[in-house]
Amino acid sequence: MSGKLSAVLFTLTLSMLVPAPCAPAQDDIVVDYSHVPEESEDGTESESEPLMETEMTYEIPAGITDGLKKDTPTGEAAGMTMGECGALIDEVCLANAGEELWKKHDDVSASFRLFNDDSETWKEYSAFYADPLIYYSDDWTPGLEELRLLIYGENACVEDYMTSMRFVCFLNASSKPYRSRNDAVTLDDDTREEMLLAVHRTSSALLLVTQLTESTILRFGLEELPENEFYSCVYLLDPSTLEVQTILISRHNEDGSVSDVRHISFSYDHGMTPFVETGYMGLIRHMTPGAVWAPEYLRDVRVILDPGTENERTCILTTLKGDPVSYTLPDGYVLYADETLTRRWMDNGDYASDLTLWAAPE
């Protein structure tokens, strides 16, 4: 990051295709499904009572995951071969790949609702993706402030804590970008491995219901389930573009009950929410070049990795005096206060002075 903090920006991973939803434009087609079509005796969905359409936002039908069995496709999905199921899911993944979304859209917003088992409460937050390289969020996590705005580069990051108005810069010395371009608003490769349990079609939506894989469960930090339980995921898609509008993850308990654990809705080309925009403008002011960026107000922080070896390299971050710096290191590496690697480094609270540190495997 230079004195002007000119950084290559990037977005958060939406692993599953991944805050308050923006109001839909007046000419948008918006749908509410009041019920799920009943299945006939032969296991296929009945076409006599199609899902209802009203002037509301996209909603997943209540009870759409009721009655699902682990590893047991039903209805249309039961009549599809593994190849046909895989081809359909692959088509959805390709339609929601970052490079495809950003060909068609100027921005993407997402509204998240995550259930916390310990507190038995729902956490809600929003995110705004300005392009494949920029992400803003009003995410709240214990230990962080109410507004969390992240601007990343391959080697640096600035985080705005709105309550304290203190900016924490992150020096990335891990040799890996915090996020890659392909991580931007895209379904994960794990999605292709999910079992297709059900398919529901209407003139305005395509709904796919899948069974999450163990790797997806682990990646999302969901609770590990007993052998007879599983997680389902409903993808509500625009039938013409296959773009994801809403995602619902539910837990299927051994007693047959179903409990929702995550709900994510998306909107395209509607801009960031006012709350996120307010914090964003504050962050931009902090980063704007001007008198505050005169050399006397700046400090350099260096991390020298593998000192004295053929792999030695140096990562440098220039930031305002007073801004703390956090460090991301390769796996197994620790920070030292001296080149001989004899003294482990401890933060002494001095954020006004230049700093050089050394890093090597512990």
C-alpha beads as a LAMMPS data file, in Angstrom:
LAMMPS data file: protein, C-alpha beads

362 atoms
360 bonds

1 atom types
1 bond types

-500.0 500.0 xlo xhi
-500.0 500.0 ylo yhi
-500.0 500.0 zlo zhi

Masses

1 110.0

Atoms # bond

1 1 1 0.000 0.000 0.000
2 1 1 1.524 3.339 -1.019
3 1 1 1.335 6.684 0.790
4 1 1 -1.886 7.274 -1.076
5 1 1 -3.098 3.855 -0.047
6 1 1 -3.617 2.934 -3.660
7 1 1 -4.593 -0.693 -3.324
8 1 1 -6.058 -3.265 -5.628
9 1 1 -9.500 -3.866 -4.187
10 1 1 -11.358 -7.138 -3.938
11 1 1 -14.496 -8.785 -2.551
12 1 1 -15.667 -11.194 0.094
13 1 1 -16.215 -14.827 -0.769
14 1 1 -19.791 -15.864 -1.184
15 1 1 -19.130 -19.471 -0.749
16 1 1 -22.551 -20.609 -1.395
17 1 1 -23.854 -18.108 -3.174
18 1 1 -22.902 -14.938 -0.691
19 1 1 -27.231 -7.517 3.649
20 1 1 -30.675 -5.293 4.158
21 1 1 -32.286 -6.007 0.812
22 1 1 -32.618 -3.022 -1.498
23 1 1 -36.071 -2.009 -2.698
24 1 1 -36.863 -3.561 -6.084
25 1 1 -37.213 -1.303 -9.085
26 1 1 -40.790 -0.644 -10.110
27 1 1 -40.495 -2.614 -13.336
28 1 1 -38.985 -5.708 -11.646
29 1 1 -41.014 -8.911 -11.663
30 1 1 -41.282 -9.947 -8.046
31 1 1 -42.806 -13.142 -6.804
32 1 1 -44.202 -14.671 -3.638
33 1 1 -44.961 -18.380 -3.499
34 1 1 -47.825 -19.002 -1.130
35 1 1 -47.554 -22.761 -1.166
36 1 1 -45.655 -25.690 -2.619
37 1 1 -47.333 -27.838 -5.279
38 1 1 -48.563 -31.099 -3.854
39 1 1 -47.031 -34.297 -5.106
40 1 1 -49.190 -36.848 -6.837
41 1 1 -49.324 -40.469 -5.795
42 1 1 -46.561 -41.362 -8.270
43 1 1 -44.191 -38.890 -6.595
44 1 1 -44.302 -36.115 -9.221
45 1 1 -45.377 -32.559 -8.517
46 1 1 -49.002 -31.822 -9.235
47 1 1 -49.559 -29.169 -11.908
48 1 1 -53.162 -28.509 -10.928
49 1 1 -52.247 -25.887 -8.343
50 1 1 -49.235 -23.834 -9.551
51 1 1 -47.329 -21.628 -7.123
52 1 1 -49.068 -18.297 -6.644
53 1 1 -47.502 -15.078 -7.924
54 1 1 -48.073 -11.707 -6.261
55 1 1 -46.478 -8.254 -6.133
56 1 1 -43.898 -9.124 -3.478
57 1 1 -40.222 -9.926 -3.329
58 1 1 -38.878 -13.330 -4.272
59 1 1 -39.755 -15.732 -1.467
60 1 1 -39.124 -19.425 -1.023
61 1 1 -42.374 -21.347 -0.474
62 1 1 -43.072 -22.276 3.122
63 1 1 -42.658 -25.976 3.740
64 1 1 -40.773 -26.654 0.514
65 1 1 -38.249 -28.814 2.375
66 1 1 -40.774 -30.654 4.558
67 1 1 -40.802 -34.404 4.111
68 1 1 -37.426 -34.649 2.376
69 1 1 -35.363 -37.732 3.183
70 1 1 -31.581 -37.968 3.309
71 1 1 -30.016 -39.224 0.052
72 1 1 -33.509 -39.570 -1.468
73 1 1 -34.439 -37.441 -4.505
74 1 1 -38.146 -36.871 -4.995
75 1 1 -40.472 -35.772 -7.787
76 1 1 -38.755 -34.571 -10.953
77 1 1 -35.316 -35.027 -9.393
78 1 1 -36.049 -38.705 -8.764
79 1 1 -36.606 -39.234 -12.483
80 1 1 -33.314 -37.625 -13.505
81 1 1 -30.074 -39.491 -14.037
82 1 1 -26.950 -38.520 -12.097
83 1 1 -25.602 -37.008 -15.303
84 1 1 -28.720 -34.898 -15.819
85 1 1 -28.664 -33.686 -12.201
86 1 1 -24.979 -32.845 -12.464
87 1 1 -25.469 -30.995 -15.730
88 1 1 -28.281 -28.870 -14.258
89 1 1 -26.302 -27.923 -11.153
90 1 1 -23.217 -27.219 -13.263
91 1 1 -25.263 -24.903 -15.489
92 1 1 -26.425 -22.972 -12.415
93 1 1 -22.868 -22.690 -11.109
94 1 1 -21.629 -21.365 -14.434
95 1 1 -24.460 -18.808 -14.620
96 1 1 -23.491 -17.494 -11.165
97 1 1 -19.741 -17.462 -11.728
98 1 1 -18.186 -14.085 -10.976
99 1 1 -17.030 -13.437 -14.525
100 1 1 -20.571 -14.020 -15.814
101 1 1 -22.340 -11.880 -13.188
102 1 1 -20.036 -8.919 -13.749
103 1 1 -20.605 -9.033 -17.494
104 1 1 -24.276 -8.281 -16.830
105 1 1 -24.406 -6.270 -13.581
106 1 1 -22.909 -3.096 -12.148
107 1 1 -23.289 -4.226 -8.544
108 1 1 -24.757 -6.952 -6.321
109 1 1 -26.253 -6.668 -2.840
110 1 1 -26.970 -9.496 -0.423
111 1 1 -29.076 -9.743 2.725
112 1 1 -27.994 -12.363 5.278
113 1 1 -29.886 -14.008 8.150
114 1 1 -27.887 -16.559 10.180
115 1 1 -29.303 -18.498 13.112
116 1 1 -27.111 -18.795 16.219
117 1 1 -27.759 -22.067 18.060
118 1 1 -26.165 -20.866 21.301
119 1 1 -28.198 -17.664 21.664
120 1 1 -31.153 -18.962 19.617
121 1 1 -31.289 -15.634 17.793
122 1 1 -30.969 -14.532 14.177
123 1 1 -28.024 -12.397 13.104
124 1 1 -28.808 -10.049 10.206
125 1 1 -26.411 -8.015 8.081
126 1 1 -25.948 -6.806 4.535
127 1 1 -23.159 -6.701 1.982
128 1 1 -22.593 -4.679 -1.155
129 1 1 -20.343 -5.753 -4.017
130 1 1 -19.408 -2.745 -6.145
131 1 1 -17.456 -4.943 -8.573
132 1 1 -15.384 -8.110 -8.396
133 1 1 -12.713 -6.298 -6.392
134 1 1 -14.685 -4.189 -3.890
135 1 1 -16.771 -5.319 -0.915
136 1 1 -18.505 -3.333 1.850
137 1 1 -20.539 -4.783 4.703
138 1 1 -22.365 -3.741 7.869
139 1 1 -21.499 -7.131 9.356
140 1 1 -21.311 -7.229 13.155
141 1 1 -19.190 -9.850 14.853
142 1 1 -18.304 -10.034 18.565
143 1 1 -15.113 -8.054 19.012
144 1 1 -15.760 -5.819 16.020
145 1 1 -17.702 -2.586 15.800
146 1 1 -21.143 -2.209 14.292
147 1 1 -19.908 -1.228 10.847
148 1 1 -17.181 -3.206 9.197
149 1 1 -15.879 -1.874 5.901
150 1 1 -13.125 -3.808 4.204
151 1 1 -10.972 -2.698 1.319
152 1 1 -8.385 -5.278 0.389
153 1 1 -5.298 -5.430 -1.747
154 1 1 -3.040 -8.388 -2.313
155 1 1 -0.730 -7.146 0.444
156 1 1 -2.860 -4.802 2.518
157 1 1 -6.271 -4.118 3.984
158 1 1 -7.911 -1.244 5.832
159 1 1 -10.685 -1.881 8.351
160 1 1 -12.849 0.896 9.785
161 1 1 -14.087 0.539 13.364
162 1 1 -16.800 3.194 13.398
163 1 1 -17.276 3.464 17.174
164 1 1 -13.624 4.090 17.969
165 1 1 -12.936 5.683 14.567
166 1 1 -9.646 3.802 14.554
167 1 1 -8.484 2.201 11.336
168 1 1 -6.654 -1.109 11.485
169 1 1 -4.456 -1.954 8.511
170 1 1 -3.698 -5.547 7.613
171 1 1 -0.327 -6.473 6.147
172 1 1 -0.701 -9.683 4.174
173 1 1 2.595 -11.552 4.051
174 1 1 1.032 -14.947 3.354
175 1 1 1.844 -15.006 -0.397
176 1 1 -1.865 -15.559 -1.007
177 1 1 -4.438 -12.857 -1.842
178 1 1 -7.099 -12.369 0.827
179 1 1 -9.627 -13.077 -1.852
180 1 1 -9.342 -13.986 -5.509
181 1 1 -11.343 -12.514 -8.366
182 1 1 -13.256 -15.766 -8.805
183 1 1 -14.456 -15.626 -5.206
184 1 1 -16.695 -12.654 -5.976
185 1 1 -20.373 -13.523 -5.696
186 1 1 -20.154 -17.054 -6.958
187 1 1 -21.303 -20.540 -6.073
188 1 1 -18.505 -22.682 -4.692
189 1 1 -17.121 -25.792 -6.354
190 1 1 -18.672 -27.752 -3.480
191 1 1 -22.072 -26.882 -4.934
192 1 1 -21.387 -29.177 -7.884
193 1 1 -21.081 -32.104 -5.480
194 1 1 -24.461 -31.537 -3.814
195 1 1 -27.174 -34.133 -4.373
196 1 1 -30.266 -32.798 -6.134
197 1 1 -33.265 -33.726 -3.963
198 1 1 -36.121 -31.815 -5.629
199 1 1 -36.985 -29.491 -8.506
200 1 1 -39.900 -27.062 -8.600
201 1 1 -40.694 -24.965 -11.679
202 1 1 -42.978 -22.008 -12.271
203 1 1 -43.182 -19.386 -15.017
204 1 1 -41.249 -16.973 -12.786
205 1 1 -38.825 -19.155 -10.845
206 1 1 -36.832 -22.351 -10.798
207 1 1 -36.232 -23.844 -7.371
208 1 1 -33.572 -26.485 -6.804
209 1 1 -33.316 -28.297 -3.473
210 1 1 -29.995 -29.990 -2.745
211 1 1 -28.339 -31.886 0.096
212 1 1 -25.204 -30.166 1.414
213 1 1 -21.909 -32.019 1.349
214 1 1 -19.675 -32.489 4.392
215 1 1 -17.113 -30.096 2.921
216 1 1 -19.758 -27.381 2.501
217 1 1 -20.967 -27.895 6.070
218 1 1 -17.404 -27.554 7.340
219 1 1 -16.680 -24.500 5.188
220 1 1 -19.739 -22.670 6.483
221 1 1 -19.066 -23.563 10.083
222 1 1 -22.401 -25.328 10.440
223 1 1 -22.905 -27.746 13.296
224 1 1 -21.850 -31.303 12.565
225 1 1 -24.931 -33.510 12.460
226 1 1 -25.677 -37.075 13.579
227 1 1 -25.655 -39.746 10.900
228 1 1 -29.443 -39.673 10.339
229 1 1 -29.686 -35.886 9.958
230 1 1 -28.727 -33.602 7.055
231 1 1 -28.811 -30.055 5.704
232 1 1 -30.794 -29.081 2.627
233 1 1 -30.276 -25.969 0.526
234 1 1 -32.970 -24.310 -1.594
235 1 1 -31.764 -22.204 -4.524
236 1 1 -34.449 -19.880 -5.898
237 1 1 -33.313 -18.988 -9.430
238 1 1 -34.443 -16.643 -12.161
239 1 1 -35.639 -19.197 -14.752
240 1 1 -34.289 -17.224 -17.721
241 1 1 -30.833 -16.332 -16.387
242 1 1 -30.435 -18.967 -13.631
243 1 1 -29.102 -16.210 -11.362
244 1 1 -29.632 -16.952 -7.689
245 1 1 -32.258 -14.741 -6.055
246 1 1 -32.565 -16.457 -2.669
247 1 1 -30.858 -19.261 -0.747
248 1 1 -32.291 -21.135 2.240
249 1 1 -30.335 -23.692 4.306
250 1 1 -32.353 -25.929 6.604
251 1 1 -31.506 -28.623 9.104
252 1 1 -33.447 -31.882 8.915
253 1 1 -33.610 -33.481 12.346
254 1 1 -33.914 -37.171 13.103
255 1 1 -37.508 -36.732 14.337
256 1 1 -38.524 -35.363 10.942
257 1 1 -38.710 -31.714 11.994
258 1 1 -37.050 -29.033 9.851
259 1 1 -35.410 -25.844 11.140
260 1 1 -34.055 -23.043 8.966
261 1 1 -30.497 -21.934 9.765
262 1 1 -29.507 -19.511 6.980
263 1 1 -31.340 -17.255 4.566
264 1 1 -29.587 -15.159 1.921
265 1 1 -31.317 -12.958 -0.645
266 1 1 -29.725 -11.093 -3.549
267 1 1 -30.506 -7.990 -5.568
268 1 1 -28.702 -6.770 -8.646
269 1 1 -27.892 -3.212 -9.778
270 1 1 -29.693 -1.504 -6.874
271 1 1 -26.693 0.125 -5.187
272 1 1 -25.491 -0.054 -1.575
273 1 1 -27.755 0.477 1.416
274 1 1 -27.661 3.958 3.049
275 1 1 -26.008 2.602 6.200
276 1 1 -23.204 0.977 4.255
277 1 1 -22.820 4.069 2.066
278 1 1 -22.410 6.353 5.093
279 1 1 -19.571 4.277 6.463
280 1 1 -18.042 3.905 3.034
281 1 1 -17.802 7.665 2.609
282 1 1 -16.035 7.891 5.973
283 1 1 -13.529 5.302 4.855
284 1 1 -12.902 7.085 1.565
285 1 1 -12.178 10.310 3.461
286 1 1 -9.630 8.440 5.509
287 1 1 -7.933 7.165 2.366
288 1 1 -8.133 10.343 0.286
289 1 1 -4.705 11.824 -0.486
290 1 1 -4.124 15.291 0.927
291 1 1 -2.235 17.119 3.630
292 1 1 -2.833 14.243 6.021
293 1 1 -0.712 12.061 3.733
294 1 1 2.360 14.245 3.988
295 1 1 5.459 12.118 4.743
296 1 1 5.693 13.372 8.321
297 1 1 2.323 11.775 9.087
298 1 1 3.169 8.345 7.683
299 1 1 4.991 5.301 8.977
300 1 1 6.373 2.188 7.288
301 1 1 5.844 -1.316 8.605
302 1 1 8.055 -4.068 7.169
303 1 1 7.892 -7.833 7.557
304 1 1 10.966 -9.732 6.337
305 1 1 10.176 -13.403 5.765
306 1 1 12.769 -16.185 5.928
307 1 1 15.663 -13.804 6.666
308 1 1 19.105 -14.972 5.592
309 1 1 17.757 -17.638 3.250
310 1 1 17.367 -17.794 -0.517
311 1 1 13.619 -17.339 0.041
312 1 1 13.990 -14.043 1.893
313 1 1 11.454 -11.427 0.860
314 1 1 10.093 -8.205 2.317
315 1 1 6.496 -6.971 2.569
316 1 1 5.989 -3.264 3.245
317 1 1 2.889 -1.351 4.313
318 1 1 2.785 2.456 4.510
319 1 1 -0.016 3.853 6.649
320 1 1 -0.932 6.820 8.815
321 1 1 0.773 7.177 12.161
322 1 1 -1.628 5.962 14.819
323 1 1 -3.129 3.209 12.669
324 1 1 -2.477 -0.228 14.195
325 1 1 -1.349 -2.990 11.840
326 1 1 -2.377 -6.636 11.931
327 1 1 -0.377 -9.322 10.146
328 1 1 -1.263 -12.320 8.010
329 1 1 1.606 -14.816 7.768
330 1 1 2.164 -18.132 5.995
331 1 1 0.966 -21.144 7.954
332 1 1 3.312 -21.980 10.835
333 1 1 5.172 -18.657 10.748
334 1 1 5.592 -16.348 13.749
335 1 1 6.906 -12.794 14.167
336 1 1 10.257 -11.973 15.745
337 1 1 11.624 -8.655 16.954
338 1 1 15.196 -9.343 15.771
339 1 1 16.898 -10.663 12.664
340 1 1 18.475 -13.553 14.583
341 1 1 14.992 -14.853 15.414
342 1 1 15.695 -15.097 19.130
343 1 1 13.035 -12.737 20.486
344 1 1 9.353 -13.191 19.723
345 1 1 7.684 -9.883 18.890
346 1 1 5.080 -8.453 21.249
347 1 1 2.854 -5.486 20.397
348 1 1 3.879 -2.593 22.662
349 1 1 1.141 -0.208 21.512
350 1 1 3.502 2.105 19.600
351 1 1 1.644 2.837 16.367
352 1 1 3.482 6.059 15.526
353 1 1 6.950 4.700 14.703
354 1 1 8.368 2.799 11.755
355 1 1 8.565 -0.913 12.481
356 1 1 10.578 -3.804 11.047
357 1 1 9.755 -7.376 11.982
358 1 1 11.072 -10.765 10.908
359 1 1 9.005 -13.891 10.273
360 1 1 10.001 -17.529 10.045
361 1 1 8.517 -20.954 10.825
362 1 1 8.152 -21.482 14.558

Bonds

1 1 1 2
2 1 2 3
3 1 3 4
4 1 4 5
5 1 5 6
6 1 6 7
7 1 7 8
8 1 8 9
9 1 9 10
10 1 10 11
11 1 11 12
12 1 12 13
13 1 13 14
14 1 14 15
15 1 15 16
16 1 16 17
17 1 17 18
18 1 19 20
19 1 20 21
20 1 21 22
21 1 22 23
22 1 23 24
23 1 24 25
24 1 25 26
25 1 26 27
26 1 27 28
27 1 28 29
28 1 29 30
29 1 30 31
30 1 31 32
31 1 32 33
32 1 33 34
33 1 34 35
34 1 35 36
35 1 36 37
36 1 37 38
37 1 38 39
38 1 39 40
39 1 40 41
40 1 41 42
41 1 42 43
42 1 43 44
43 1 44 45
44 1 45 46
45 1 46 47
46 1 47 48
47 1 48 49
48 1 49 50
49 1 50 51
50 1 51 52
51 1 52 53
52 1 53 54
53 1 54 55
54 1 55 56
55 1 56 57
56 1 57 58
57 1 58 59
58 1 59 60
59 1 60 61
60 1 61 62
61 1 62 63
62 1 63 64
63 1 64 65
64 1 65 66
65 1 66 67
66 1 67 68
67 1 68 69
68 1 69 70
69 1 70 71
70 1 71 72
71 1 72 73
72 1 73 74
73 1 74 75
74 1 75 76
75 1 76 77
76 1 77 78
77 1 78 79
78 1 79 80
79 1 80 81
80 1 81 82
81 1 82 83
82 1 83 84
83 1 84 85
84 1 85 86
85 1 86 87
86 1 87 88
87 1 88 89
88 1 89 90
89 1 90 91
90 1 91 92
91 1 92 93
92 1 93 94
93 1 94 95
94 1 95 96
95 1 96 97
96 1 97 98
97 1 98 99
98 1 99 100
99 1 100 101
100 1 101 102
101 1 102 103
102 1 103 104
103 1 104 105
104 1 105 106
105 1 106 107
106 1 107 108
107 1 108 109
108 1 109 110
109 1 110 111
110 1 111 112
111 1 112 113
112 1 113 114
113 1 114 115
114 1 115 116
115 1 116 117
116 1 117 118
117 1 118 119
118 1 119 120
119 1 120 121
120 1 121 122
121 1 122 123
122 1 123 124
123 1 124 125
124 1 125 126
125 1 126 127
126 1 127 128
127 1 128 129
128 1 129 130
129 1 130 131
130 1 131 132
131 1 132 133
132 1 133 134
133 1 134 135
134 1 135 136
135 1 136 137
136 1 137 138
137 1 138 139
138 1 139 140
139 1 140 141
140 1 141 142
141 1 142 143
142 1 143 144
143 1 144 145
144 1 145 146
145 1 146 147
146 1 147 148
147 1 148 149
148 1 149 150
149 1 150 151
150 1 151 152
151 1 152 153
152 1 153 154
153 1 154 155
154 1 155 156
155 1 156 157
156 1 157 158
157 1 158 159
158 1 159 160
159 1 160 161
160 1 161 162
161 1 162 163
162 1 163 164
163 1 164 165
164 1 165 166
165 1 166 167
166 1 167 168
167 1 168 169
168 1 169 170
169 1 170 171
170 1 171 172
171 1 172 173
172 1 173 174
173 1 174 175
174 1 175 176
175 1 176 177
176 1 177 178
177 1 178 179
178 1 179 180
179 1 180 181
180 1 181 182
181 1 182 183
182 1 183 184
183 1 184 185
184 1 185 186
185 1 186 187
186 1 187 188
187 1 188 189
188 1 189 190
189 1 190 191
190 1 191 192
191 1 192 193
192 1 193 194
193 1 194 195
194 1 195 196
195 1 196 197
196 1 197 198
197 1 198 199
198 1 199 200
199 1 200 201
200 1 201 202
201 1 202 203
202 1 203 204
203 1 204 205
204 1 205 206
205 1 206 207
206 1 207 208
207 1 208 209
208 1 209 210
209 1 210 211
210 1 211 212
211 1 212 213
212 1 213 214
213 1 214 215
214 1 215 216
215 1 216 217
216 1 217 218
217 1 218 219
218 1 219 220
219 1 220 221
220 1 221 222
221 1 222 223
222 1 223 224
223 1 224 225
224 1 225 226
225 1 226 227
226 1 227 228
227 1 228 229
228 1 229 230
229 1 230 231
230 1 231 232
231 1 232 233
232 1 233 234
233 1 234 235
234 1 235 236
235 1 236 237
236 1 237 238
237 1 238 239
238 1 239 240
239 1 240 241
240 1 241 242
241 1 242 243
242 1 243 244
243 1 244 245
244 1 245 246
245 1 246 247
246 1 247 248
247 1 248 249
248 1 249 250
249 1 250 251
250 1 251 252
251 1 252 253
252 1 253 254
253 1 254 255
254 1 255 256
255 1 256 257
256 1 257 258
257 1 258 259
258 1 259 260
259 1 260 261
260 1 261 262
261 1 262 263
262 1 263 264
263 1 264 265
264 1 265 266
265 1 266 267
266 1 267 268
267 1 268 269
268 1 269 270
269 1 270 271
270 1 271 272
271 1 272 273
272 1 273 274
273 1 274 275
274 1 275 276
275 1 276 277
276 1 277 278
277 1 278 279
278 1 279 280
279 1 280 281
280 1 281 282
281 1 282 283
282 1 283 284
283 1 284 285
284 1 285 286
285 1 286 287
286 1 287 288
287 1 288 289
288 1 289 290
289 1 290 291
290 1 291 292
291 1 292 293
292 1 293 294
293 1 294 295
294 1 295 296
295 1 296 297
296 1 297 298
297 1 298 299
298 1 299 300
299 1 300 301
300 1 301 302
301 1 302 303
302 1 303 304
303 1 304 305
304 1 305 306
305 1 306 307
306 1 307 308
307 1 308 309
308 1 309 310
309 1 310 311
310 1 311 312
311 1 312 313
312 1 313 314
313 1 314 315
314 1 315 316
315 1 316 317
316 1 317 318
317 1 318 319
318 1 319 320
319 1 320 321
320 1 321 322
321 1 322 323
322 1 323 324
323 1 324 325
324 1 325 326
325 1 326 327
326 1 327 328
327 1 328 329
328 1 329 330
329 1 330 331
330 1 331 332
331 1 332 333
332 1 333 334
333 1 334 335
334 1 335 336
335 1 336 337
336 1 337 338
337 1 338 339
338 1 339 340
339 1 340 341
340 1 341 342
341 1 342 343
342 1 343 344
343 1 344 345
344 1 345 346
345 1 346 347
346 1 347 348
347 1 348 349
348 1 349 350
349 1 350 351
350 1 351 352
351 1 352 353
352 1 353 354
353 1 354 355
354 1 355 356
355 1 356 357
356 1 357 358
357 1 358 359
358 1 359 360
359 1 360 361
360 1 361 362
